[in-house]
Amino acid sequence: MNGKLYIVATPIGNLGDMTSRAIGTLRACDIIAAEDTQVSINLLNKFEIRAKLVSNHKFNEQNSCDYFIRELLSGKNIGLISDAGTPCISDPGAILVKRAVKNNIIIEGIPGACAATTALSISGFTVKSFSFIGFFPRESIDTKKLIAKFKNNPDIYICYESPKRIIKTLKILAADLELADICLCNDLTKKFERVYRGTPGKILAELLENKSAEKGEYTIVIKTRELNDAGANCVRPQVYADEHSSPLLSTEAILIDIMLKHNCTLKAAVKIAAAEHNLNKNEAYASSLNLKKIILQQDTQ
């Protein structure tokens, strides 16, 4: 009789999130397939789980799969875990599950923590549908394709990012999706958990001021907008905030009018301004940066 393959979710930070069912399941397994045995041994020791621990990471997943299938067919029960959260979600495991299905092995999911759905649940966005992207792409060509998808298919998107790349990613979003709504979660469920909310530009400014920004894993929830809503949702700064403030430069006023007239983003308005009003591109770009600051200031008031 074949054994069972259990897909077991583990905590994403707080060990208190380990379910009693997950503990009982892993204790009953003969083998535990772990993404990183050095990480998982701490969790297993914490809950006195003594099953045989075997590595199953992205570099050996193909080869280790043969071993696990043989053990399952011989009647052994195997628990599959990742370093944190639910296996097979931007983590190793899908190859083993696919092979188990082909071999008519029973597969049972033991639900628990998942960074993507945890971040989504606290985002404050009304969710009718969403897309999970996995890790934000690193190659420029893949980034451009993803940004195009965001713009052409308004929805809620969730992606992961490493602490060393989060600033770069927010700069990309601030440049190309400046009107998007974002909920950025850092170190979910951990002691120093922090959540940032607002436009990409607003969050980028907060990250740049945070000396600890390049620590802990990030989950990004992005709510994109219809292209024809860009102008309508744009905050139009007051030309005169009070008697002591200076009026907007003429170029900035032109950019605002273009955004409202064409229902376009600030980046697109710069191109239109340069073409239609014979403005110097550098001047238009500089004005757009100043305009972003003004929008950001009013957004935080």
Backbone bond lengths (Angstrom), bond angles and torsions (degrees), N, CA, C in turn:
res aa  C-N    CA-C-N  psi(-1)  N-CA   C-N-CA  omega(-1)  CA-C   N-CA-C  phi
1 M - - - 1.473 - - 1.527 109.88 -
2 N 1.319 115.56 133.90 1.466 119.91 -179.32 1.527 111.66 -68.32
3 G 1.335 114.38 153.49 1.447 119.64 173.17 1.521 109.57 -83.71
4 K 1.324 116.50 -177.81 1.463 122.04 179.27 1.526 109.85 -111.04
5 L 1.328 114.77 150.01 1.462 121.35 173.29 1.523 107.69 -107.14
6 Y 1.318 116.18 120.14 1.463 121.19 -179.79 1.530 109.59 -106.00
7 I 1.322 116.44 127.72 1.468 122.07 176.34 1.527 106.07 -97.77
8 V 1.331 116.42 105.53 1.463 120.89 -168.12 1.531 111.54 -110.72
9 A 1.319 116.44 120.25 1.467 121.41 176.31 1.518 110.00 -77.02
10 T 1.319 116.51 139.15 1.462 122.38 177.34 1.532 109.08 -120.80
11 P 1.326 118.99 165.07 1.472 121.27 -177.56 1.528 113.22 -58.12
12 I 1.329 116.17 149.34 1.467 120.81 176.22 1.529 111.12 -93.12
13 G 1.305 116.67 1.41 1.463 119.96 178.64 1.514 111.96 177.26
14 N 1.319 116.21 -53.67 1.453 121.84 -178.07 1.527 109.90 -88.83
15 L 1.336 117.61 114.73 1.462 121.31 -177.13 1.526 112.47 -63.52
16 G 1.322 116.71 -17.75 1.453 120.49 177.13 1.515 112.77 -66.39
17 D 1.332 117.06 -13.02 1.463 121.33 179.80 1.526 112.65 -86.06
18 M 1.324 117.87 -1.23 1.462 120.96 175.98 1.519 108.44 -69.88
19 T 1.334 118.13 122.51 1.460 120.95 -176.08 1.531 111.11 -79.94
20 S 1.317 115.64 155.27 1.467 120.50 178.49 1.522 110.36 -64.86
21 R 1.328 116.13 -33.00 1.467 119.40 178.36 1.521 110.79 -66.92
22 A 1.337 116.44 -40.60 1.463 120.22 178.91 1.529 110.36 -63.22
23 I 1.323 116.62 -42.44 1.464 121.03 179.48 1.531 110.18 -62.47
24 G 1.319 116.57 -48.11 1.458 120.96 -179.23 1.522 112.09 -62.42
25 T 1.337 115.87 -39.40 1.465 120.25 -179.62 1.518 111.26 -64.66
26 L 1.327 116.52 -47.34 1.458 120.15 -178.45 1.530 111.67 -66.78
27 R 1.316 116.83 -34.30 1.462 119.50 177.02 1.524 111.56 -64.79
28 A 1.325 115.94 -29.88 1.468 120.36 -178.15 1.527 113.33 -86.86
29 C 1.332 116.81 -8.58 1.466 120.34 -178.76 1.525 111.01 -78.80
30 D 1.325 115.33 151.08 1.462 120.85 175.13 1.526 110.74 -83.93
31 I 1.329 115.56 -33.80 1.466 121.66 -176.76 1.524 108.74 -136.82
32 I 1.322 116.27 143.22 1.463 121.09 172.93 1.520 108.24 -118.77
33 A 1.331 115.68 121.57 1.463 122.19 176.89 1.516 107.53 -90.90
34 A 1.335 116.92 113.90 1.470 121.49 -172.75 1.518 111.46 -118.44
35 E 1.327 115.40 141.98 1.464 120.64 178.70 1.530 110.71 -61.76
36 D 1.308 116.71 -46.19 1.465 122.26 177.76 1.532 107.34 -137.89
37 T 1.314 116.24 109.93 1.461 119.68 -175.78 1.522 112.52 -62.76
38 Q 1.335 117.01 -31.18 1.472 120.11 -179.51 1.522 111.55 -69.07
39 V 1.327 116.15 -32.38 1.469 120.47 177.04 1.523 109.83 -76.66
40 S 1.326 116.47 -45.27 1.466 121.04 -173.81 1.518 113.31 -70.70
41 I 1.334 118.13 -28.41 1.461 119.97 -177.44 1.522 111.61 -60.46
42 N 1.328 117.33 -32.92 1.469 120.78 178.25 1.526 111.17 -65.44
43 L 1.331 115.46 -41.94 1.462 120.31 178.79 1.526 110.19 -66.21
44 L 1.314 116.65 -45.80 1.463 120.68 -177.27 1.529 111.24 -65.08
45 N 1.316 116.69 -40.40 1.469 119.80 177.48 1.519 111.49 -63.89
46 K 1.334 115.88 -37.63 1.461 121.03 -179.82 1.528 111.19 -57.59
47 F 1.339 115.86 -39.01 1.466 120.25 -176.49 1.532 112.96 -107.54
48 E 1.333 115.25 16.89 1.464 121.92 175.14 1.525 112.24 53.79
49 I 1.318 114.66 50.39 1.467 122.13 177.50 1.524 107.59 -101.58
50 R 1.333 117.04 120.01 1.464 121.15 -170.49 1.521 114.77 -110.53
51 A 1.303 120.04 15.01 1.458 122.04 -178.45 1.529 110.80 -65.93
52 K 1.329 116.04 157.69 1.464 121.54 177.76 1.525 109.52 -63.00
53 L 1.327 116.75 132.00 1.465 121.74 -176.00 1.529 109.49 -106.05
54 V 1.340 116.44 124.00 1.467 122.02 -178.46 1.526 108.67 -129.34
55 S 1.330 116.99 135.10 1.471 120.40 -177.37 1.526 112.01 -72.13
56 N 1.307 115.13 144.07 1.468 122.47 177.63 1.530 107.83 -148.15
57 H 1.336 116.15 78.10 1.459 120.91 -178.43 1.530 110.26 -110.47
58 K 1.324 116.07 176.66 1.458 120.50 -172.61 1.521 113.59 -64.31
59 F 1.336 117.40 -20.26 1.458 120.27 -178.17 1.535 113.19 -88.01
60 N 1.340 117.47 -20.45 1.464 118.99 179.95 1.525 112.58 -122.67
61 E 1.342 115.86 9.06 1.465 120.79 -172.57 1.525 112.46 -58.35
62 Q 1.320 117.05 -41.42 1.463 120.15 -179.18 1.526 111.20 -62.31
63 N 1.334 116.33 -47.21 1.461 120.27 -177.14 1.523 112.76 -72.41
64 S 1.324 117.20 -42.43 1.462 120.12 -178.18 1.526 111.77 -66.86
65 C 1.315 116.53 -23.84 1.459 121.48 -178.68 1.536 111.06 -58.93
66 D 1.331 117.10 -40.71 1.468 120.87 179.96 1.528 110.80 -59.06
67 Y 1.336 115.48 -43.14 1.459 120.60 179.82 1.531 111.07 -63.22
68 F 1.316 116.90 -47.09 1.463 120.49 -178.02 1.526 111.65 -63.50
69 I 1.326 117.67 -40.28 1.461 120.58 179.65 1.527 110.56 -64.49
70 R 1.319 116.76 -41.83 1.470 119.70 177.77 1.525 110.47 -59.84
71 E 1.313 116.29 -43.91 1.460 120.38 -179.11 1.535 111.11 -65.98
72 L 1.315 116.34 -39.91 1.466 120.05 178.04 1.527 110.86 -64.49
73 L 1.322 117.31 -42.52 1.465 121.35 179.87 1.527 111.94 -68.01
74 S 1.328 116.28 -22.07 1.466 120.06 178.42 1.530 112.07 -85.68
75 G 1.343 116.40 -2.99 1.458 120.52 176.53 1.518 115.20 107.46
76 K 1.330 117.94 0.94 1.464 121.25 -179.98 1.538 110.50 -78.44
77 N 1.324 116.21 144.11 1.461 121.99 174.50 1.529 108.88 -96.02
78 I 1.348 116.20 133.74 1.464 121.16 -176.66 1.522 110.21 -123.85
79 G 1.323 115.39 133.84 1.453 121.10 174.34 1.526 109.62 -105.14
80 L 1.304 117.59 125.69 1.466 122.45 179.60 1.528 109.11 -100.24
81 I 1.337 116.76 124.64 1.456 120.98 178.31 1.526 109.46 -132.36
82 S 1.317 116.47 157.62 1.471 121.98 173.50 1.529 107.73 -113.59
83 D 1.311 117.04 -179.88 1.468 119.89 -178.86 1.522 111.65 -61.77
84 A 1.327 115.93 -34.61 1.462 120.53 -179.26 1.521 109.35 -161.56
85 G 1.314 116.35 140.41 1.452 120.34 176.24 1.519 113.37 84.21
86 T 1.326 115.25 -156.09 1.457 122.28 -175.57 1.526 111.37 -91.82
87 P 1.328 118.67 124.88 1.470 121.22 179.42 1.530 111.86 -58.56
88 C 1.315 115.24 157.31 1.469 123.81 177.00 1.526 113.45 75.27
89 I 1.338 118.23 -4.42 1.461 121.44 176.88 1.527 107.46 -101.82
90 S 1.331 116.95 92.07 1.468 123.49 -172.29 1.527 111.01 57.96
91 D 1.303 116.47 28.15 1.463 124.12 177.58 1.526 108.07 -140.52
92 P 1.335 118.23 161.89 1.466 120.83 179.04 1.523 112.03 -61.48
93 G 1.339 115.84 158.62 1.460 120.39 175.48 1.510 114.70 137.29
94 A 1.330 117.28 -30.03 1.463 120.27 -175.34 1.529 112.37 -61.18
95 I 1.319 116.44 -36.20 1.472 120.16 -179.43 1.525 110.43 -63.57
96 L 1.337 116.39 -45.23 1.457 121.01 179.35 1.529 110.89 -64.22
97 V 1.318 117.66 -42.70 1.464 121.16 179.53 1.532 110.23 -61.78
98 K 1.330 116.14 -43.86 1.461 120.50 -179.62 1.524 111.24 -61.21
99 R 1.339 116.16 -43.26 1.465 120.42 179.35 1.530 110.76 -67.10
100 A 1.326 116.36 -37.18 1.463 120.20 178.84 1.527 110.85 -64.15
101 V 1.323 116.67 -39.65 1.473 121.11 177.58 1.526 110.00 -60.45
102 K 1.326 117.41 -44.80 1.468 122.08 -179.10 1.525 111.58 -63.50
103 N 1.332 115.90 -28.37 1.463 120.37 -178.68 1.535 112.71 -96.67
104 N 1.320 116.17 14.37 1.468 122.61 177.12 1.525 112.62 56.34
105 I 1.325 115.62 35.93 1.457 121.40 176.68 1.526 109.13 -89.06
106 I 1.293 117.24 136.17 1.462 120.89 179.82 1.527 109.52 -70.40
107 I 1.331 115.43 131.30 1.470 121.29 -179.88 1.526 107.89 -118.94
108 E 1.313 115.62 130.25 1.462 119.96 -177.28 1.525 109.97 -128.06
109 G 1.316 116.32 127.93 1.460 121.19 179.10 1.521 111.58 -90.04
110 I 1.319 115.82 131.98 1.470 121.33 176.14 1.534 106.29 -110.98
111 P 1.325 117.57 96.77 1.475 121.01 -171.17 1.512 113.92 -68.55
112 G 1.324 113.88 158.88 1.459 120.36 178.79 1.505 110.64 -178.20
113 A 1.309 116.72 -141.89 1.461 121.57 -173.82 1.525 112.75 -67.09
114 C 1.336 115.22 145.71 1.461 123.14 173.79 1.529 106.71 -151.88
115 A 1.328 116.23 122.00 1.471 120.30 -176.07 1.530 111.99 -61.10
116 A 1.337 117.11 -38.05 1.470 120.49 -176.73 1.526 111.66 -62.49
117 T 1.320 117.03 -51.68 1.464 119.61 -178.00 1.530 111.98 -73.18
118 T 1.331 116.76 -29.13 1.471 118.99 176.09 1.523 110.37 -64.87
119 A 1.337 116.40 -45.43 1.466 120.49 178.34 1.524 110.86 -63.57
120 L 1.324 116.48 -41.79 1.460 120.85 -179.99 1.530 110.92 -62.24
121 S 1.324 116.21 -38.31 1.466 120.07 -176.62 1.518 113.10 -67.32
122 I 1.330 117.75 -25.55 1.469 120.32 -179.54 1.529 112.38 -104.61
123 S 1.343 117.06 5.68 1.469 120.61 -175.69 1.525 112.91 -69.54
124 G 1.322 116.31 -31.05 1.462 119.67 -175.70 1.510 112.96 86.86
125 F 1.341 117.33 0.64 1.459 121.32 179.42 1.529 109.81 -84.34
126 T 1.317 116.29 143.56 1.453 121.01 173.70 1.525 107.99 -75.81
127 V 1.305 117.15 117.74 1.463 120.95 -171.44 1.529 111.59 -107.37
128 K 1.322 115.67 113.27 1.463 121.69 171.02 1.523 109.79 -106.12
129 S 1.318 114.86 -29.12 1.458 121.21 176.01 1.520 107.60 -158.58
130 F 1.326 115.92 160.09 1.459 119.58 175.75 1.519 108.65 -157.51
131 S 1.323 115.84 160.70 1.460 121.94 178.55 1.524 108.82 -121.36
132 F 1.333 115.50 133.82 1.455 120.66 176.77 1.523 108.50 -98.25
133 I 1.323 116.51 121.54 1.462 122.09 -174.32 1.527 112.25 -93.49
134 G 1.322 117.22 -22.56 1.462 119.64 -171.99 1.519 108.40 84.94
135 F 1.323 117.58 -147.37 1.461 120.01 178.75 1.532 110.38 -76.62
136 F 1.324 116.18 139.63 1.461 121.74 178.83 1.531 108.01 -59.11
137 P 1.344 118.07 133.70 1.473 120.28 -175.33 1.517 113.49 -62.01
138 R 1.316 115.66 150.96 1.460 121.51 -178.94 1.520 112.45 -99.08
139 E 1.324 116.81 -32.01 1.458 120.01 -178.79 1.520 110.81 -78.65
140 S 1.324 115.83 141.73 1.459 121.63 -176.36 1.526 112.33 -58.60
141 I 1.327 117.06 -42.49 1.468 120.80 -177.41 1.529 110.86 -65.25
142 D 1.342 116.48 -37.35 1.465 120.11 178.51 1.525 110.93 -71.39
143 T 1.331 116.29 -34.86 1.464 120.55 177.70 1.526 110.60 -63.84
144 K 1.330 116.36 -44.01 1.464 120.60 -179.97 1.529 111.16 -62.28
145 K 1.326 116.85 -39.65 1.464 120.73 179.12 1.527 110.53 -64.92
146 L 1.341 115.59 -40.33 1.453 119.45 -179.15 1.525 111.45 -68.36
147 I 1.322 117.21 -42.09 1.461 121.00 177.92 1.525 110.31 -61.26
148 A 1.335 116.28 -40.57 1.465 120.70 177.86 1.530 110.45 -62.24
149 K 1.322 115.80 -39.28 1.468 120.37 177.88 1.527 110.39 -64.20
150 F 1.320 116.52 -42.64 1.462 120.71 177.84 1.531 110.88 -57.75
151 K 1.333 115.18 -43.59 1.464 119.96 -175.38 1.525 112.23 -72.91
152 N 1.329 116.45 -38.64 1.462 120.83 -174.56 1.521 113.69 -87.01
153 N 1.320 116.75 -16.64 1.466 120.80 -178.93 1.528 110.02 -131.48
154 P 1.320 117.37 76.96 1.470 120.51 -177.63 1.522 111.41 -58.30
155 D 1.303 116.23 127.02 1.457 122.12 -176.99 1.525 107.55 -169.20
156 I 1.300 116.01 -170.48 1.453 121.75 172.88 1.519 108.01 -103.50
157 Y 1.325 116.65 127.49 1.457 121.94 -178.16 1.529 109.44 -121.12
158 I 1.315 115.32 141.60 1.461 120.62 178.47 1.522 109.13 -123.02
159 C 1.319 116.55 132.29 1.464 120.04 177.23 1.520 110.01 -143.93
160 Y 1.308 115.22 161.02 1.457 122.14 177.65 1.526 109.67 -103.42
161 E 1.318 116.88 154.92 1.459 120.71 175.87 1.518 109.77 -150.75
162 S 1.324 115.67 148.00 1.457 121.14 179.53 1.529 109.61 -83.48
163 P 1.321 117.69 156.00 1.478 120.29 -178.80 1.524 113.28 -63.18
164 K 1.327 117.91 -28.03 1.462 120.96 -178.27 1.528 112.19 -77.72
165 R 1.326 117.53 -14.59 1.464 120.77 -177.17 1.533 113.18 -114.77
166 I 1.335 116.69 -3.09 1.460 119.02 -172.83 1.527 112.83 -63.28
167 I 1.329 118.41 -37.71 1.464 120.84 179.53 1.523 110.30 -64.28
168 K 1.323 116.67 -46.02 1.465 121.14 179.60 1.522 110.99 -60.34
169 T 1.320 116.29 -42.98 1.465 120.60 -179.26 1.521 111.26 -64.96
170 L 1.329 117.75 -42.19 1.469 120.60 179.08 1.518 110.98 -66.63
171 K 1.319 117.90 -32.08 1.466 120.52 176.06 1.529 110.24 -64.39
172 I 1.329 116.35 -39.77 1.469 120.68 177.73 1.521 110.38 -64.07
173 L 1.328 116.38 -45.98 1.460 120.39 -179.52 1.526 111.45 -66.33
174 A 1.333 116.85 -37.57 1.468 120.68 179.31 1.521 111.44 -66.05
175 A 1.324 116.28 -32.34 1.463 120.19 -178.80 1.522 112.23 -79.88
176 D 1.337 117.30 -37.48 1.463 120.79 -172.31 1.519 115.22 -108.28
177 L 1.324 117.47 -17.70 1.470 120.77 179.78 1.519 109.63 -134.89
178 E 1.343 115.53 52.62 1.456 119.47 -171.26 1.525 114.28 -64.55
179 L 1.345 117.79 -18.76 1.464 120.19 -178.36 1.525 112.83 -101.82
180 A 1.317 117.49 5.07 1.462 120.46 179.10 1.523 110.64 -69.94
181 D 1.322 116.41 157.15 1.463 122.07 173.57 1.525 107.49 -102.37
182 I 1.317 116.35 132.44 1.461 119.95 -175.66 1.523 111.86 -130.21
183 C 1.321 114.42 141.28 1.464 121.96 168.96 1.525 105.41 -119.55
184 L 1.314 116.23 110.77 1.459 121.77 -176.66 1.525 109.35 -107.16
185 C 1.331 116.23 119.14 1.459 121.42 -176.08 1.518 110.76 -109.99
186 N 1.314 116.13 129.70 1.459 122.76 -179.37 1.527 109.61 -119.36
187 D 1.332 116.28 129.50 1.467 122.22 177.29 1.525 112.26 54.19
188 L 1.321 116.75 52.24 1.456 121.54 179.92 1.528 111.99 -54.43
189 T 1.293 116.24 135.90 1.476 128.20 177.40 1.527 113.38 71.35
190 K 1.324 118.33 -3.16 1.461 120.67 -178.93 1.534 110.88 -90.88
191 K 1.311 115.44 174.88 1.459 121.88 -174.91 1.517 112.34 -59.63
192 F 1.339 117.02 -40.71 1.463 119.91 -176.21 1.530 111.86 -105.72
193 E 1.326 116.13 33.94 1.468 121.10 176.73 1.524 110.50 -54.37
194 R 1.338 115.04 138.47 1.463 119.57 178.63 1.525 109.54 -143.04
195 V 1.319 115.87 140.29 1.456 121.49 -179.05 1.524 109.23 -123.49
196 Y 1.321 116.41 127.00 1.464 123.22 177.16 1.535 108.07 -106.79
197 R 1.326 116.99 140.75 1.459 120.88 179.78 1.529 110.19 -134.95
198 G 1.333 115.40 142.49 1.459 119.61 176.51 1.508 112.26 138.19
199 T 1.323 115.76 -161.80 1.461 120.94 177.90 1.530 109.24 -75.63
200 P 1.334 117.80 161.03 1.467 119.68 177.64 1.523 112.99 -55.56
201 G 1.341 116.59 -39.60 1.458 120.25 -179.48 1.517 112.21 -64.95
202 K 1.318 116.21 -41.31 1.473 120.99 179.44 1.526 110.44 -64.31
203 I 1.328 116.37 -45.22 1.462 120.39 -178.88 1.526 110.83 -68.16
204 L 1.330 116.77 -38.57 1.467 120.52 178.28 1.520 110.22 -59.35
205 A 1.319 116.66 -42.92 1.464 120.44 179.28 1.528 110.97 -61.55
206 E 1.333 117.29 -39.34 1.466 121.01 179.54 1.526 110.90 -68.91
207 L 1.326 116.99 -38.25 1.466 120.41 178.87 1.520 111.07 -65.01
208 L 1.326 115.66 -41.33 1.464 119.91 -179.04 1.523 111.96 -65.07
209 E 1.317 116.93 -24.60 1.459 121.03 178.62 1.530 112.40 -88.38
210 N 1.331 116.09 -11.14 1.464 120.89 -177.21 1.533 110.20 -95.84
211 K 1.315 117.54 112.11 1.459 122.09 -177.56 1.532 112.34 -66.36
212 S 1.318 116.45 -18.95 1.468 120.87 -178.87 1.527 112.32 -102.26
213 A 1.328 116.91 15.97 1.465 120.43 -175.77 1.523 112.72 -61.00
214 E 1.339 116.71 -32.84 1.459 119.93 -177.48 1.521 111.41 -90.04
215 K 1.327 115.71 42.78 1.459 122.12 175.72 1.517 108.61 -135.52
216 G 1.323 116.51 140.98 1.461 120.44 176.93 1.514 112.52 81.86
217 E 1.312 116.17 153.93 1.465 121.43 -179.04 1.534 111.12 -81.01
218 Y 1.329 115.10 153.54 1.466 121.35 -177.99 1.530 112.02 -119.34
219 T 1.323 114.14 143.14 1.460 121.96 170.60 1.523 106.71 -123.09
220 I 1.333 116.61 126.30 1.463 121.68 -176.23 1.524 109.92 -111.05
221 V 1.323 116.48 123.94 1.467 121.43 173.62 1.528 106.94 -107.83
222 I 1.326 116.46 118.24 1.458 122.05 -174.52 1.525 109.85 -115.52
223 K 1.317 116.48 124.18 1.461 121.17 174.93 1.525 107.50 -107.32
224 T 1.326 115.74 106.67 1.463 119.71 -178.92 1.519 109.45 -86.89
225 R 1.329 115.46 165.91 1.461 120.79 -176.33 1.514 111.16 -121.83
226 E 1.324 115.28 157.47 1.464 120.54 173.84 1.513 108.57 -58.99
227 L 1.340 116.42 140.30 1.456 119.30 179.38 1.521 111.42 -58.15
228 N 1.337 117.06 -37.12 1.460 118.55 -178.36 1.525 112.39 -79.57
229 D 1.335 116.35 -0.45 1.461 119.82 174.82 1.520 111.53 -96.88
230 A 1.351 116.27 -6.10 1.464 119.65 -173.18 1.519 111.79 -58.72
231 G 1.345 114.93 -46.90 1.462 117.87 -178.97 1.515 112.06 -69.84
232 A 1.344 115.93 -40.24 1.454 120.04 -177.28 1.519 111.71 -65.29
233 N 1.354 115.32 -32.59 1.460 119.03 -178.22 1.518 112.75 -90.17
234 C 1.317 115.71 -1.63 1.460 118.61 -178.13 1.530 109.99 -74.73
235 V 1.303 116.25 135.99 1.464 120.60 175.23 1.517 108.18 -79.20
236 R 1.306 116.88 117.93 1.458 119.62 -179.68 1.515 109.36 -90.42
237 P 1.322 117.10 110.58 1.470 119.86 -178.50 1.525 111.26 -62.57
238 Q 1.315 116.48 148.31 1.450 120.61 175.57 1.526 109.22 -70.64
239 V 1.318 115.90 138.64 1.459 119.34 -179.42 1.529 109.56 -67.01
240 Y 1.342 115.78 -36.89 1.459 119.56 175.38 1.526 107.09 -128.39
241 A 1.324 116.28 112.85 1.464 119.64 -179.59 1.527 110.35 -74.17
242 D 1.325 116.99 -40.72 1.458 121.47 176.18 1.523 107.63 -161.32
243 E 1.315 116.41 -176.95 1.457 119.52 -173.79 1.525 112.95 -68.43
244 H 1.321 117.13 -18.14 1.455 119.86 -177.90 1.529 113.14 -94.93
245 S 1.343 117.12 -12.17 1.464 119.20 -175.80 1.521 110.87 -85.54
246 S 1.334 114.52 160.57 1.456 120.15 179.69 1.520 109.96 -92.24
247 P 1.342 118.08 147.61 1.459 120.25 177.89 1.526 110.12 -69.44
248 L 1.339 115.42 156.27 1.457 119.70 176.64 1.522 109.78 -64.09
249 L 1.305 116.05 148.93 1.453 120.09 173.77 1.515 108.84 -64.71
250 S 1.312 118.11 153.62 1.455 121.69 -178.09 1.521 111.29 -58.64
251 T 1.324 117.21 -36.76 1.465 120.37 -179.88 1.522 111.04 -63.33
252 E 1.331 116.80 -39.49 1.464 120.44 179.98 1.520 110.74 -65.89
253 A 1.321 116.60 -40.12 1.460 120.76 178.01 1.521 110.34 -63.05
254 I 1.338 116.62 -39.22 1.459 121.42 177.98 1.528 110.15 -62.53
255 L 1.329 116.81 -42.71 1.458 120.79 -179.67 1.526 111.60 -61.83
256 I 1.328 115.30 -41.63 1.469 119.55 178.36 1.514 110.72 -61.65
257 D 1.333 116.56 -46.64 1.458 120.79 -179.06 1.529 111.68 -61.92
258 I 1.327 116.38 -38.44 1.467 120.40 179.49 1.533 110.50 -66.38
259 M 1.327 116.45 -41.87 1.465 119.71 179.88 1.525 111.20 -61.49
260 L 1.329 116.34 -41.38 1.462 120.44 -179.68 1.524 111.86 -73.85
261 K 1.317 116.33 -37.70 1.458 120.85 -178.16 1.518 111.98 -71.09
262 H 1.317 116.52 -43.36 1.462 121.38 -175.36 1.523 113.40 -98.36
263 N 1.346 117.64 -0.55 1.463 121.07 -176.75 1.523 110.91 51.00
264 C 1.313 116.36 50.34 1.459 120.73 -174.96 1.523 111.45 -123.16
265 T 1.316 115.86 170.93 1.459 121.53 178.67 1.523 110.09 -79.02
266 L 1.323 115.61 168.89 1.461 121.17 179.46 1.525 110.79 -63.63
267 K 1.331 116.52 -39.10 1.464 120.56 179.60 1.527 110.63 -62.15
268 A 1.336 116.66 -42.60 1.458 120.50 179.17 1.526 110.82 -68.23
269 A 1.334 116.00 -34.66 1.464 120.41 -179.95 1.523 111.41 -62.82
270 V 1.345 116.78 -35.56 1.467 120.89 178.51 1.524 110.01 -60.95
271 K 1.328 117.11 -44.25 1.468 121.27 -179.87 1.532 111.25 -65.37
272 I 1.343 115.25 -42.08 1.464 119.16 179.82 1.526 110.54 -65.75
273 A 1.326 116.03 -40.85 1.467 120.27 179.94 1.524 111.15 -61.63
274 A 1.321 115.65 -41.15 1.465 119.61 -179.90 1.517 111.29 -66.10
275 A 1.339 116.48 -36.37 1.464 120.72 -176.64 1.521 112.61 -81.31
276 E 1.321 116.91 -45.72 1.459 120.99 -172.25 1.531 113.49 -86.44
277 H 1.329 116.93 -28.24 1.465 120.17 -175.47 1.522 112.79 -112.60
278 N 1.321 115.19 9.18 1.466 120.94 177.44 1.526 111.93 54.42
279 L 1.336 115.02 38.09 1.462 119.78 179.90 1.525 110.40 -88.55
280 N 1.305 114.72 148.35 1.458 120.03 175.08 1.534 108.70 -65.90
281 K 1.353 116.92 130.81 1.462 120.78 -176.64 1.523 112.32 -60.27
282 N 1.320 115.82 -39.25 1.465 119.34 -179.99 1.520 111.56 -65.17
283 E 1.343 115.23 -39.17 1.462 120.21 178.55 1.525 110.19 -66.43
284 A 1.331 116.20 -42.84 1.460 120.56 179.94 1.528 110.98 -64.33
285 Y 1.334 116.02 -40.24 1.462 120.23 179.63 1.529 110.77 -65.81
286 A 1.330 116.61 -43.59 1.460 120.95 179.15 1.531 110.37 -61.35
287 S 1.338 116.03 -40.12 1.459 119.88 178.64 1.526 111.45 -66.41
288 S 1.350 115.98 -34.54 1.460 119.40 179.55 1.526 110.77 -65.82
289 L 1.322 116.62 -37.21 1.464 120.35 177.96 1.528 110.94 -65.10
290 N 1.333 115.28 -41.44 1.466 119.63 178.28 1.524 110.49 -65.66
291 L 1.334 115.80 -38.11 1.452 120.68 179.89 1.527 111.05 -65.85
292 K 1.333 116.21 -37.52 1.463 119.82 177.16 1.518 111.11 -61.10
293 K 1.341 115.66 -40.07 1.459 119.91 179.40 1.527 110.75 -62.43
294 I 1.314 115.38 -41.61 1.469 120.61 -179.26 1.526 109.84 -64.96
295 I 1.343 116.69 -44.79 1.457 121.14 178.87 1.525 109.80 -61.05
296 L 1.340 115.11 -43.25 1.462 120.43 -179.81 1.513 111.48 -61.76
297 Q 1.334 116.64 -42.29 1.457 120.60 -179.99 1.518 111.37 -63.39
298 Q 1.325 115.92 -43.30 1.461 119.19 -179.30 1.519 112.25 -71.30
299 D 1.364 115.79 -29.82 1.450 120.98 179.53 1.521 111.17 -68.86
300 T 1.343 116.94 -25.51 1.460 120.58 -177.18 1.516 112.86 -95.89
301 Q 1.314 116.59 -5.66 1.461 120.24 -179.72 1.523 111.71 -80.63
